[in-house]
Amino acid sequence: MEDLTLFGLLFESLVIRDLRVYAQATDAQVFHYRDNTGLEVDAIVERADGTWAAIEVKLGVGHIDRGAANLTRFVERVDTARIGQPAALVVIAGSGYGYVREDGVIVVPIGALGP
């Protein structure tokens, strides 16, 4: 608990591992996104049919707004005419409740993840 940055990175790794396990079971893939401006998205999950979702991982519920804003910026930059609109924009949090924000971003506590 003395190094929350490290704990956050470990939490993100755990979530990405879980997403890869669930994706593999549903014939999907998990990617990481980073562009030349430094914009980064923790996970892009793409199904075999081309539908996709963008996911940010935030350990603390106080960082959910930042994750949602990052996802919104990402969608504004990608060519959705070519790749389609995302099926979901999701922030996975370390605790709290699941809900849909006014901007449409879905907040999911890690305990609610599952196949």
FENUR-V130754 format. One record per pair of residues at least 6 apart in sequence whose ideal C-beta (glycine too) atoms are under 6 Angstrom apart, sorted by sequence separation. I is the first residue (numbers start at 0). J is the second residue. D is the distance in Angstrom with one decimal. If there is no record, write none. Layout:
# FENUR-V130754
i = [I | I]
j = [J | J]
d = [D | D]
This chain:
# FENUR-V130754
i = [33 | 45 | 57 | 99 | 22 | 32 | 43 | 44 | 98 | 57 | 19 | 43 | 97 | 18 | 32 | 55 | 97 | 42 | 29 | 30 | 40 | 41 | 95 | 41 | 55 | 94 | 97 | 29 | 41 | 55 | 88 | 89 | 90 | 91 | 92 | 27 | 28 | 53 | 70 | 87 | 89 | 91 | 27 | 53 | 26 | 22 | 67 | 18 | 66 | 15 | 63 | 63 | 53 | 60 | 40 | 52 | 57 | 51 | 52 | 70 | 52 | 53 | 54 | 55 | 56 | 57 | 58 | 60 | 50 | 67 | 14 | 63 | 11 | 10 | 7 | 14 | 10 | 24 | 21 | 17]
j = [39 | 51 | 63 | 105 | 29 | 40 | 51 | 52 | 106 | 66 | 29 | 53 | 107 | 29 | 43 | 66 | 108 | 54 | 42 | 43 | 53 | 54 | 108 | 55 | 69 | 108 | 111 | 44 | 56 | 70 | 104 | 105 | 106 | 107 | 108 | 44 | 45 | 70 | 88 | 105 | 107 | 109 | 46 | 73 | 47 | 44 | 90 | 42 | 90 | 42 | 90 | 92 | 85 | 92 | 73 | 85 | 90 | 85 | 86 | 104 | 87 | 88 | 89 | 90 | 91 | 92 | 93 | 95 | 86 | 104 | 56 | 106 | 56 | 58 | 58 | 91 | 93 | 114 | 114 | 112]
d = [4.5 | 4.3 | 5.7 | 5.3 | 5.0 | 4.1 | 5.9 | 5.0 | 5.5 | 4.6 | 4.9 | 5.6 | 5.1 | 5.1 | 5.4 | 3.6 | 5.8 | 4.2 | 5.4 | 4.4 | 5.2 | 5.9 | 5.2 | 5.3 | 5.6 | 5.8 | 5.2 | 5.4 | 4.7 | 5.7 | 4.7 | 4.8 | 5.1 | 5.2 | 5.4 | 5.6 | 5.4 | 5.3 | 4.3 | 5.7 | 5.8 | 5.9 | 4.5 | 5.8 | 4.7 | 5.6 | 5.8 | 5.5 | 4.1 | 6.0 | 5.2 | 6.0 | 5.4 | 5.4 | 5.2 | 5.6 | 5.8 | 5.8 | 5.0 | 5.9 | 4.2 | 5.4 | 4.6 | 4.9 | 5.0 | 5.5 | 4.3 | 4.6 | 4.7 | 4.2 | 4.7 | 5.8 | 4.4 | 4.6 | 4.4 | 5.3 | 5.9 | 5.7 | 5.2 | 5.7]
